[in-house]
Amino acid sequence: MEENAKILTEEEAIQQEFQRLLSEYKQTAHRQKIEIITKAFNFANAAHKGIRRRSGEPYIMHPLAVARIVVKEIGLGSTSICSALLHDVVEDTDYTVEDIENLFGPKIASIVDGLTKISGGVFGEHASEQAENFRKLLLTMSEDIRVILIKIADRLHNMRTLGSMPTAKQLKIIGETLYIYAPLAHRLGLFPIKTELENLSFKYEHPDTYAMIEQKIAADKAARKEFYDQFSAPINKKLTALGYQFVLTARIKSVYSIWKKMSTRNIPFEEIYDLLALRIIFKPKPDISEKEQCWMIYSAITEIYKPHPERIRDWISTPKANGYEALHVTVMGQDGQWVEVQIRSERMHEIAEKGLAAHWKYKTGEHDESELDKWLKTIKEMLKHPEPNAIDFMDTFKLNLFASEIFVFTPKGEIKTLPQGATALDFAFMLHSDLGLRCIGAKVNHKLVPLNYVLKGGDQVEVLTSKKQTPQKEWLDFVTTARAQSRIKAYFRREERLRILQGEKALKTEMGKLELPLDTENLNKLLSYYKVLSKNELLRQIGYGNLNLSELPKALIKPKQENIFLRYLKRPFTSSNSNNTNTATQVTTTAIPPKEHNIILTEENADKQYQLAPCCRPIPGDNIMGYLDDSGVVIIHKRQCPIATKLKTNFGSRIVTAEWQTHKLFSFVETLEIRGIDKMGVIIEILKIISGKYSMNIKALKVESEAGIFTGTFEIYVHDTEEIKELCENIRKIREVNSVQRIEKQ
């Protein structure tokens, strides 16, 4: 009886959630197609009957939650809602894409098929699968953008329910989220979703720091409200007098963006001064353009408060590549505090909140192509020249996902958008691949500049080419766009293939003269003699003319005993080219994670079971994670380390949780940067605290002074983060010291 009551309660909860979905859909301007949505819900509910999520709730609650995000937070219609409800049916049940097509038509079936192809996360367990999964993601995204929008909604709900996952799995999901999904949400204009994905990732990865920042934001709430009321009152009065209908809102900087600013600038929370921004969303008056009205409101605000001359952002004349339009101005408040004011029309606000879906809603004609539409076209172009290496492939795609933009001009005055930091060579590749490959320089504002010249907003650029020019390896060091990187790498891959073919032809010719076959045994002899590790590398070096083939007789005529030894020695490098299936001689390079997925870091197991990563050099007290390498040793990284992010994303099955045990035997070198007033004796006082009070050894010390201000860099031996924190607090007590920061290695 109790069991039946429980089932009934769950069924009621499911129906209640479905009614919420319908209610939110009815509030939209979409054509109301309640019948097909109800049909999709009933079908999915029956298909997932009896299946539960890891949290214990019925599985159907997940597709329902994704569908609600799709309609309420992204603004999509019935086709997307049905696809969201059905997105796991093909993956998790016996139904096929053909079944979906027969019941719901080709469009919904196509989207569900796209979602099923990328269902296992963006990345599989092996490199080739990762690259293939990622290509599928881009391909489906370029064919129907709704696939990736629903996938982002799916990831958002998974992040909201991440607490039910084990820590190692959490780290893998967080890695994917920060590496791909948050930048994609940003690029597609879904700012609230992008912010929430970042915040949730940060909350689970650095729970203590997240709680500390959240606590500090809450502690300032009353003072912030008082400041906001005083600051906004005259603006409210002025705009009302001018006859505008508008809404004023306060926007608080997200916890994640506060932490990023604290980390990159090495400053404490108390020195983040732009926590608060004011947003004005106005209803446009008829017969005046939105752009003009934005500038009228700007003028009204700057009559009240003085603007910062270098902090005006005009994204109404030239919108961002993701469709974002607004006018931002930073003004000086009553108490000398800078405050950013964002001015948007209702249309601009909807595009800013719901991104691409709203952007297309406001299109006026078929030729109304935005920078975002152009960007989506480049996805298909990228797929023509994909990177063979999965991580390189994703890096190339990601290059300009998060980039700020600049606008430059062609000689004929056309505006082109490039990521900030782009070079003259990037510009050449953006215009055409052939221009990039043959580029020898450029004229910027009619002056000759080299290929690596970094462009600035407003530059007029003319590309100079030569038929004799060929790409150089060093070009990859200074191009910044995905397009340029992929074209240059594709050129060198073609070149490599050509050299390998030339090398193979030359080697076979010489082997023929000696009447010897190019079999596994002879190949192993050549690999050993020329000291190269693979057949392709051998052929490539021959193709480039780096190896002397006149030495072939010397390389191939050796005592038989040594040949056998070398063959076994080299087998791991050539197993892919050999038909030998004797597993006794195969070398396995895949490490198996320990069952408990957890490692305790002690002095005793250092260098045996774990090693500290040299890239970020974590010390006791840092938030850490482990990566199990091929030799079975766990490499310990800081969780925020960029290398760790890649590992979490691409090798989720090898991630293990790691915990510090008290380390007092080991010392770690950490760097402190101390700034202050250059008064006689201040450095001696600092040294007294470091060496005297704390008995810490100093590895290196550098002090520079300019205009009465000193900057000191102290490399010291410490045991853990607690010791550094206490030391910093004591040094700050010196009157002349202005700031003390640990320089994080990331």
DAFENVEN-V911654 format. One line per field, one symbol per residue. ss: DSSP state (H for helix, E for strand, C for the rest). psi: psi as a letter, one per 30 degrees, with the letter a starting at -180 (. if undefined). burial: + if it has 24 or more other C-alpha atoms within 12 Angstrom, else -. A space follows every 50 residues. Layout:
ss = ???
psi = ???
burial = ???
This chain:
ss = CHHHHHHHHHHHHHHHHHHHHHHHHHCCCCCCCHHHHHHHHHHHHHHCCC CECCCCCECHHHHHHHHHHHHHHCCCCHHHHHHHHHCCHHHHCCCCHHHH HHHHCHHHHHHHHHHHHCCCCCCCCCHHHHHHHHHHHHHHHHHCCHHHHH HHHHHHHHHHCHHHCCHHHHHHHHHHHHHHHHHHHHHCCCHHHHHHHHHH HHHHHCHHHHHHHHHHHHHCHHHHHHHHHHHHHHHHHHHHHCCCEEEEEE EECCHHHHHHHHHHHCCCHHHCCCCEEEEEEEECCCCCCHHHHHHHHHHH HHHHCCEEEEEEEECCCCCCCCCCCCEEEEEECCCCCEEEEEEEEHHHHH HHHHCHHHHHHCCCCCCCCCHHHHHHHHHHHHHHCCCCCHHHHHHHHHCC CCCCEEEEEECCCCEEEEECCCEHHHHHHHHCHHHHHCEEEEEECCEEEC CCCECCCCCEEEEEECCCCCCCHHHHHCCCCHHHHHHHHHHHHHHHHHHH HHHHHHHHHHHHHCCCCCCHHHHHHHHHHHCCCCHHHHHHHHHCCCCCHH HHHHHHCCCHHHHHHHHHHHHHHHHHHCCCCCHHHCCCCCCCCCCCCEEE ECCCCECCCEEECCCCCCCECCCEEEEECCCCCEEEEECCCHHHHHHHHH CHHHEEEEEECCCCCCCEEEEEEEEEECCCCHHHHHHHHHHHHCCCCEEE EEEEEECCEEEEEEEEEECEHHHHHHHHHHHHCCCCEEEEEECCCC
psi = eeeeeeeeeeeeeeeeeeeeeeeeefflglkjieeeeeeeeeeeeeegkf kllffflkeffeeeeeeeeeeeffglaeeeeeeeegfgeeefaflleeee eeegleeeeeeeeeeeegfhlfkafleeeeeeeeeeeeeeefejffeeee eeeeeeeeefgffflleeeeeeeeeeefeeeeeeeefggieeeeeeeeee eeefeieeeeeeeeeeeeegeeeeeeeeeeefeeeeeeeeefgkklkklk jkkleeeeeeeeeefhllefgjfheklkkjjljkklgkleeeeeeeeeee effekkljfghkjjgeejllfgfkkljkkkljaeggkkkkkkkkleeeee eeegbeeeeeegkflfgikleeeeeeefeeeeffhlkfkeeeeeeeefeg egklllklklfggkkkklkkfkleeeeeeeekeeeefgkfalkjhgkkll egkkllkfkkkkkklkffklkkefefffkfleeeeeeeeeeeeeeeeeee eeeeeeeeeeeeefhkliaeeeeeeeeeefhlfleeeeeeeeefgfkjff geeeefjlkeeeeeeeeeefeffgefgkgkgjffgkkkgjkkkkefhkkk jleegkfeflkkkfefillkfkkllkkjafggkkkklkegkeeeeeeeef heffklkkkklkjfekkkklkkkkkakikkfeeeeeeeeeedefhkkkel kkkkkkhgkkjkjjjlkleleeeeeeeeeeeffkefkekkkkjkj.
burial = -------------+--++--++-++--------+-+++-++-+++-+++- -------+++++++++++++++++++++++++++++++++----+-+--+ ---+--+++++++++++++++++++-+-++++++++++++++-+++++++ +++++++++++++---++++++++++++++++++++++++++++++++++ ++++++--++--++--+------++-++--++--++-++----+-+-+++ -+++++++++-++--++-+--+-+++++++++++-----++-++++++-+ ++--+++----+++++-++++++++++++++++---++++++++++++++ ++++++++++---------++++-++-++++++-++++++++++++++++ ++++++++++-----++++++++++++++++-++++++++++++------ +++++++-+++++++-----+---++-+++++++++++++++------++ +-++-+++--+------+-+++++++++++-++++++++++++---+-+- -+--++------+--+++-++++++-----------------+---++++ ++------+++++--++++++++++++++---+++++++++-++++++++ ++++++++++--+---++++++++++++---++--++-++-----+++-- ---------++++++++++++-++--++--++-+-++++++++++-
